Amino acid sequence: MLYSCTHMATVGVRGLRVGERPFIPSPRHSTPVDAVVVVAPSAAPLRVESAAVNTSSIRVSWRPPAEHDRNGVITGYRVRYAAQWTGHQDHLNSDPPRDATTVMTSGSDRSSVIAGLATWTAYRIWVSAFTRAGEGPHSDMIVVQTDEGGTFPHRNRNRNLTI
């Protein structure tokens, strides 16, 4: 006698869209498993922007991927950054380097302040979204520079000049 059972499972399957139900044989029975497909986002976050907050911090902001590209609930964002290397060709590459620093945020966040940076230094930044199934593609690279440090003497703008 064969027993029929249906198992609910969440699986990540490449090539299937959310809501599609693949046939997956059960390990104990030869009956299909009812699966809910969860996949990584298929697009990067939108409108990634950044600005210097001060001499050692920058704020990165973004919008979630388009609704149809989220492929489920966005559970977090990964912000990668690396100092801009002058004189090297790797700064022209649009992919994050392996040694890029990573900051993780929650799925409800739309910005992150990155602190502890070098003064008057350009940084390359990428942002990606992820679901329970994995990480989606990263955004296009943007570049932002921290503020210049130091104090500057004030000029007396009302000084009269004698010629």
HELIX and SHEET records of a PDB file:
HELIX    1   1 GLU A   67  ARG A   70  1                                   4    
HELIX    2   2 GLN A   89  LEU A   92  5                                   4    
SHEET    1   A 2 MET A   8  VAL A  11  0                                        
SHEET    2   A 2 ASP A  34  VAL A  37  1                                        
SHEET    1   B 3 LEU A  46  ALA A  52  0                                        
SHEET    2   B 3 ILE A  58  ARG A  63 -1                                        
SHEET    3   B 3 SER A 111  ILE A 114 -1                                        
SHEET    1   C 4 THR A 101  SER A 106  0                                        
SHEET    2   C 4 GLY A  76  ALA A  83 -1                                        
SHEET    3   C 4 ALA A 122  THR A 131 -1                                        
SHEET    4   C 4 GLY A 134  GLU A 135 -1                                        
SHEET    1   D 4 THR A 101  SER A 106  0                                        
SHEET    2   D 4 GLY A  76  ALA A  83 -1                                        
SHEET    3   D 4 ALA A 122  THR A 131 -1                                        
SHEET    4   D 4 ILE A 142  GLN A 145 -1                                        
END                                                                             
